[in-house]
Structures are given as C-alpha cells and as structure tokens.
Amino acid sequence: MSDSTPRRRRGALAGIAERLANTLPAGAEVRVTWRQPDLGEGRDAVGNPVAGPHCLRQQWEGPEGAMLEILASHAEPWPEGIEAYWPVSARQLLEQTVREELSLARIDSLQRSEQLRQALYEIADLASSNLDLPVMLRRVHSIVGELMYAENFYIVLYDDLRRTMRFLYFVDQLDPWVNDPDEEIPVTDQEDTLTMHLLRSGQTMRGPSAELRARFNIPFNEKSGPDSADWLGVPMSRDERVAGALVVQHYRLADVYSDEDRVLLAYVAQHVLTALERREARKRLEARVAERTAELRRANEELQAEVFERKRMQDIQRALFRIAELSMTSDSLGAFYAQIHDIVSELLYARNFYIAMLSDDGSMLEFPYSVDERDPERKPRRLASGLTEYVLQTGKALLVDRDGIVAMEAEGKMRSHGALSHCWLGVPLTREDRVVGVIAVQSYSPDVMFTGRDQDLLTFVAFHISSSLARKQAQDRLVQAHASLEQRVSERTRELAEANAELVEQIGERVRAERRLIHQTLHDALTGLPNRMQLLERLGRAITHAQKHPDTCFAVLFMDLDRFKLVNDSVGHAVGDELLVEAGRRIVGSVRGKDVVARLGGDEFAILAEGLDGPGMAEELGRRVLSALNAPVWVAGRELFPSASIGIALWHPRYRNGEEMLRDADAAMYRAKSDGRDRCTMFDEQMRLAATRSLDMETDMRRAIQSESFMPYYQPIVRMDTGEPIGHEALLRWNHDQSGLMVPGEFLDVGEDTGLIEQIDWLLYVRVIEDMVRHPLPGYVAINVSPRHFRVPDFAPRLLALLEGVGVAPSRVRVEITEVALLDDAPRTLESLALLRRHGVLAQLDDFGTGFSALSYLHRFPIASLKIDRSFVSGLEGESRAESVAVIRAIVALANSLGIELIAEGVETRQQRDRLIELGCTYAQGFLFSPPVPLPGG
C-alpha cells in the first residue's frame, strides 16, 4: 500500500451533505452525522449550520440501528413548502445511502477476509518451505504490505528469561539502522522504548509515536529512530508469554491504521510466530540429528580409546600398588630405587634411568641410583648447568629431544654432561614444596622417543618416591601438631574458665542490682506520690479484676501541666519543682480517697479512678482536677496560674495491660493540648485508629532500619542548555514489605516525631557514600539533612569522618537544608555549616522563596546554592505566570549579586526549561530530565 492510496472511510456517505444541500436554495448549510457499529461514527458537512429559527433538524434510528441526524440552516427563511417535503426526501436519500454504504462495507469485509485467508495460507506455506530465513521474511513483508501500508516494517523476537531481543527483519524508509538477525541485544529494566513497552506489556499499541511515548512516560531516544505519524505494533504471544512483535509505521500520514488493521496484524502476527516456531523446530531437529550422528561417531571413537586406556590404567594401577608396597617392604633405599626402576621399566622405556638428589647443604648433586648404557657410573658433582640442574632450578618436568638439547645449549640455558641422548625426560622430586632431586630416563636411539603420557606417568612415580622420603618429616610435623593442639586446648580452657568467672561476677552484679531495684521505693522522690511502676501494678490488678467482672468500669486520667517548660526556663527548676509539689497536692485533694494519683515524670501525672458509673463520672473528675489546678499559686514570691491538659482512657476489653491504657490516655491528652489546652478529652475510636497506624508505622520503620530497607534514589541536576549532569540529589525511598516503594511524605512525620529520622538519614548517608565509591557518579551528590541533625554537635565531624573512611573527597558531597534549619538553632547550624565548608562540603538551601526568613540569613550562612521551589517553576505555565516570572527574576538577580549558584526544582516540561533559561537560570532538576532512579545493582 503506497502513501497516495487513501483508505476508504465512508464510501457512499462521502459528499452526502453536498447532495442534500443541492436540493435546497443556494446558500443553504447542511450537516449529516451517523453512528452505527459497522460504519462507526462520522459526519459530513457543507458550511457550518447552526440551530435557529430557520433550521431543519431531524434525528431518527435508520437501517440496522444506525443513529442518523440531519441539520440544515439558511440565513433567510425557507421558501414555502420546503419545510413540508424536504425532510421526508432527505431522510429517504440518507437511509438509501446508508444501506448502500453498509453493502459496500460487507463487500469490503469479504474481500479483506479473502485477502487475509490467502495471506495466512501463504505464510503457512512459507513455514514449510526450504527458503532461507531472510528470503522468507521478505516474503512475509510483502504479504503484510498487501494487507496494509507496510513500507516501514520490522519483526522482533523477545526472550524474557534471557532478557534479550533480536531484530529478525528490519526495513525502514528513514531509519538507516541495519539489523543483524543473529545479534542478541541485551535489555535492562531502565531501557524504555515503544518496542520494549510493547514486549513487556503484551498489549497492542496504535497511534502517533510521540503520543504513545507521552502516554506511557517513555523518553525520546534518537537511537530508536525518528517519530512516526502513525505507529502500530502487535505482540506475538505463546502460552501467555510475549515472544516477539510485528510493527508497521507511517512517517507522513496520521490515522493510516485502523482497529481493523490492528486485529488483522495481530492475527497475522500469531501465524508469523507459528511459522517461525515451525521453522525453528525443524532447524533444531536437523541440528539434533547432525549432533546425534556426531555424538555416535565420537562415542565409538571414545569407546575404542577407553578400551585402550582402561588396559593401560590397569597396568598403571598395578604398578602404583607395587610402588606403594615398596615404601613399606623394601629393605633399603637402594633396593627401593632398584625395584622402582623395574616397575617403571614395565610402563615405559627405562633402560637408561637415574635418580639425582641434592646434598644436605644444597651444593652437590648426588646420584644414589643410576643405570645407563653409555655412562655406567655417575659420580657426585657440584651444581652446574646440565639438564638435571635445569629441572632442579625450574621445578618443572622437562621433555626434550636432541634438537631441543642443542637449541638450549645454543641459547646458553644448559650444558650437557655425559653422552648426548636423542630424547631426555626428567621430572622433579619435591619435599615440602621444595625441589630436592630429579628422576630421569633417556634414549640414545632415534627410534625410542618419549611422549607426554610418559611424562605424566614419571611425574606420578616421582611423587610417590618423594612421599616415601618425606615420611619421617611428616611424622615429626605430626608430633609438633599434637603438641601445638594440646597447648591451644589448654589456653582455650583457661580462657573459658576466665570467661565463666567473669560471667558469674556479671550475674552476681545483676542479682545485686535487681535486689537494689526491688528495695527501691515505689514512690516519686519529689512529690511523695506513687510512681509509674506502682501505677502500672495497680492498673494490672484493676485490669485483671475487670476481665473477671465485665460490669466493672474504671478509667485512667493522664495529665500534663501546660507551658511548664516556660516556668523552668524563666524562673528556674527549683521553682518548677515547688510548682510540681503543689500541683500534686491539689490533684490529690480533688480525687476520691480510693483513687490513685501518680507522678510519671517531669510535669506528667496520672489518676487511676476505679468504681465509676460511666464515662460521665470520669469527665466530671477531670473537670474537678482542672478547677483545682486553675487557682493561682504563689511560689518563690511569684504568682503563677497553672493549668493542665487531661486525656481520659476508659476501660475496654481490648486493653491487655496498663501501658496500653496509659498510651491511649496520653494520646487523648495530646488531643486536648492541640484543641487549646486547659481541658480534658476522652479517648475514642478515631484516636485509637490513628495511634495504631502511627504505632504500626513506627514498628515497621524500626524493622526497616534493622533490615536496611531504606535506599537512595538519584535524580540528576543538569545544565539546562546541554542536559549535562553536574550532580545528583539523593532522595530517600522505603521499600516497604506490604506497601511497596514509599516516598518520604508517607512516613517522614512519624520519623520526625519518634526521632528515628536521624538513624534513617545516617543509613542513607552510608549507602550514598558507598554508591559514590562503587559507581562513578558525575559531579557532586546532595544529601538532605533534617534540622534535628544540627542539634547534635558531632554531626559535621561524623559526616567528614565517614567520607574520609572510604576515601570520598568532601567536595563531591553537598548538604541540602531547609529554611527551618536556619531558624531552629542558628548558632549551632552556622558552626556545623562553617566546619563542613572549610573541608569542602558545600550547603544548598532547598525550597527557597517559600519561607519568610532565609533572605536575611544569606549573608550570614555559607550557602553555595539556592534551589527555586517547584511551586514557582510550575507557575510558569499557569494563571500565576506573571507572579512566578517576577519572583524567579528577583531570585536570579539576588543569586547573581551574591555569587550563589541557582538550581530550579520540579522542571517537567520543555516550556518551563526554555523560560527558565530565558530568565537566567542555568541548572535544574526534574522529571523532564530524569525521575529519581536507583543505581544499577542497587
């Protein structure tokens, strides 16, 4: 199908509006619309008719459920009679045209079905043909081209287990890339193209490639070829696994491919897959037959070799057994050598055989055994440069013929001693990994030459001779090993005795500590009231009683003095202690005699009220306590007006212990504080659910810290005009067991409240610095620092020590802080940032422009970079565009005047990038460049 062949979309309905307009006065405007399953939705119009006083409009259900509508209008009133007869004739004409169009559609469907049947038959025929794969695929391309536009067409196979794909066939008018059908291209999870999305999802994709990429968040990649006006890809699947895909595309015309083409190509794709599988199966069968034939041939050869080798191995086994016996049965070492010679002679040519050994001082070469045709006697000699000395020096076996001996002499590697042999074989004798001698055989006839097998055999014999000679040394080493073992056992026994004594002492100390705790008072030292331990004990008894008597009602009232810290900070802790004592007296005076009043610590008190009639009685008790506390009190010459916030937890069977009741009463107390203080609040189901969620989150967070489930994701900071990354921001992610990947907004509040955020941050810092060691990240990496860290004096030294420990330059790390950190503890924050700055760690101020004080701190604090808040960047395209432009322009001017680097956050569109460049902003980060991603293997 060529570009110039447009797809027939309406046939007979094309021009229907013009035909109807011709039956009306000149200047009439007509619009016709239709909707029918086989025809789809469509319209045809002449002009732009509008509903009004001079319009003719009718809607009805036409042939085969077609919903039809005609609208005609004219600037002038209609001539007399047209409104009566024209709608009827127009309706008849439109219905007749619809029937004609339906007939043409059925004829077209039959023709397409016949064309598809013929195409599938040809594909099936190709599967059983002997054509080469490229020829077959070109024929498949031709068949697809007869069904639809396929000038740009490719076939790709996909192996999801091996994570590879192969482009079997690739023809494209614009893309010059040439495929290799046999090349397996590895794919990764990060690789995302239209083809990979089609292969991973297994879903058909159709439409302009740019729209498809936008829909599935696929970045543009020049290596994937140019964008097409219409792109159609269908998967080839087998047993619910995607095995490949067929893709056609058109670079100039849009809407070339229809749903019918999609279904058609999907049907063709399955038949193409079947054809490829049949061809592959036949290829595998042929290869298997050839392989089996070769295997049988090799098996026959191996069997013959095995028979020969087995006979040889039996001879060797007998010889080795005899050698092993000799080490125990030989009367003397000389007899042992002679019998070794006899055994070796049965296995290889050994008419000329000798054994050479180094003297004890290593200066002489001795020959304890020698039998030779030419040299009947070998006398000891000083070490020289003969063949025997060569083996001694190299520690390796040497097999050399006469030519080799001559060549070695010419090179100066050795000098022959005695008669010159035609073939010489020598192997080293070792003792404790040290060469102490040589066993050698030689031939003086060119008809007798030694082989590599002879070398292996003689090497094995030499090993057994070395074992016999070293037996005495092995026995000595065994005695020494026994003595060393006994000494280690003795030392270990002594260590265990010392550890046992220390453990007994520790147990004794613990018992004494427990006794001291048991003898400690169960009352608070300051107020004389029961302490937390006694309260929990009484609560436990109350809970046990309530579990046995369901009608029992009791409550725990948890109270906290409002603004008590202000009293301590302003007039001193001594005054605060007097206030606590007075508050305890007033609380005791407000409750019933059987109620328990306890001080839990600090400015926290609790009341256990038993024998209540219901929640109203508990609330009444709370109000009575608040009233008593509200009376003014004179402490150390000062008049104070104390108040408190009270939380009430009423007994419920769900409570298993007193801690749970105190926990819920505490939660209700904090609700009372948040509602305005000086009041009491009853714990309800909503608070319980919130507390449970918070507790579960804290528990999960602690487990995640132990299992190190927190990980860094990296988002590049790039130079906008070139896209070159100058650094990365490390962003915290939690790989939760049930909830999957979680971002900080889902758990950070719990981490801040519990203080766990500091541990999480340090886990993240360690992971980031380890990643910087393992992966060559360009530029620097910015880590987010909570304001809590600046309250700890050792934050900066600890971070610098961490960098120094792994050898990461401090200049490669930046700390990213918020304006809250500058306000929270300004002197300590300034001290930490200055220390980091002196060592090369720069600071970046995040979310700049959203606070109210950072501007006044820019001169005081060592800030190297400002990050424009994403709210201003997103505003560049919204209704607040003018305000955002003005703010960003002011920030740019401020940064330029102070010499501070500027980074825009949250850049997601090209329009934002271009506008930021115009405003003078150089660097940015955001989803336009890359989302936060983990490092490979991370």
Salt bridges, closest charged atoms under 4 A:
ASP3 OD1 - HIS250 NE2 2.83
ASP3 OD2 - ARG252 NH2 1.72
ASP44 OD1 - ARG10 NH2 3.88
GLU64 OE1 - ARG106 NH2 2.50
GLU69 OE2 - ARG57 NH2 2.85
GLU95 OE2 - ARG91 NE 3.60
GLU95 OE1 - ARG99 NH2 3.96
GLU101 OE2 - ARG8 NH1 3.63
GLU114 OE2 - ARG117 NH2 2.66
GLU122 OE1 - ARG139 NH2 2.61
ASP160 OD1 - ARG241 NH2 2.39
GLU184 OE1 - ARG162 NH2 2.83
ASP189 OD1 - ARG163 NH2 2.49
ASP227 OD2 - ARG213 NH2 2.76
ASP259 OD1 - ARG206 NH2 2.46
ASP259 OD1 - ARG262 NE 3.67
GLU260 OE2 - ARG112 NE 3.24
ASP261 OD2 - ARG7 NH2 2.50
ASP261 OD1 - ARG112 NH2 2.95
GLU277 OE1 - ARG238 NH2 3.03
GLU280 OE2 - ARG284 NH1 3.98
GLU291 OE2 - ARG288 NH1 3.58
GLU295 OE2 - ARG288 NH1 3.75
GLU295 OE1 - ARG292 NH1 3.23
GLU306 OE2 - ARG310 NH2 2.66
GLU309 OE2 - ARG312 NH1 3.68
GLU309 OE1 - ARG453 NH1 3.23
ASP315 OD2 - LYS311 NZ 3.88
ASP315 OD1 - ARG318 NH2 2.28
GLU346 OE1 - ARG322 NH1 2.76
ASP372 OD2 - ARG378 NH2 3.03
GLU373 OE2 - ARG351 NH1 3.30
GLU389 OE1 - ARG381 NH2 3.05
GLU411 OE1 - LYS413 NZ 3.23
GLU432 OE2 - ARG477 NH1 2.09
ASP476 OD1 - LYS472 NZ 3.76
GLU495 OE1 - ARG492 NH1 3.12
GLU505 OE2 - ARG512 NH2 3.35
GLU509 OE1 - ARG512 NH2 2.81
GLU509 OE2 - ARG516 NH2 3.68
ASP524 OD2 - ARG599 NH1 3.09
GLU537 OE2 - ARG541 NH1 3.24
ASP560 OD1 - LYS673 NZ 3.05
ASP562 OD1 - LYS673 NZ 2.85
ASP569 OD2 - LYS565 NZ 2.71
GLU582 OE1 - ARG585 NH2 2.65
GLU582 OE2 - ARG586 NE 3.04
ASP595 OD1 - ARG592 NH2 2.76
GLU610 OE2 - ARG538 NH2 4.00
GLU620 OE1 - ARG623 NH2 3.32
GLU659 OE1 - ARG532 NH2 3.23
GLU660 OE2 - ARG656 NH2 2.76
ASP664 OD1 - ARG663 NE 3.07
GLU685 OE2 - ARG688 NH2 2.49
GLU698 OE2 - ARG702 NH2 2.82
ASP700 OD1 - ARG703 NH2 2.52
ASP700 OD2 - HIS736 NE2 3.04
ASP721 OD1 - ARG719 NE 3.12
GLU729 OE1 - LYS867 NZ 2.88
GLU758 OE2 - ARG788 NE 3.44
ASP761 OD2 - HIS789 NE2 2.79
ASP771 OD1 - ARG774 NH2 2.82
GLU816 OE1 - LYS867 NZ 3.02
ASP824 OD2 - ARG791 NE 2.77
GLU901 OE2 - ARG814 NH1 2.97
GLU905 OE2 - LYS867 NZ 3.52
ASP914 OD1 - ARG913 NE 3.23
GLU918 OE1 - ARG915 NH1 2.69
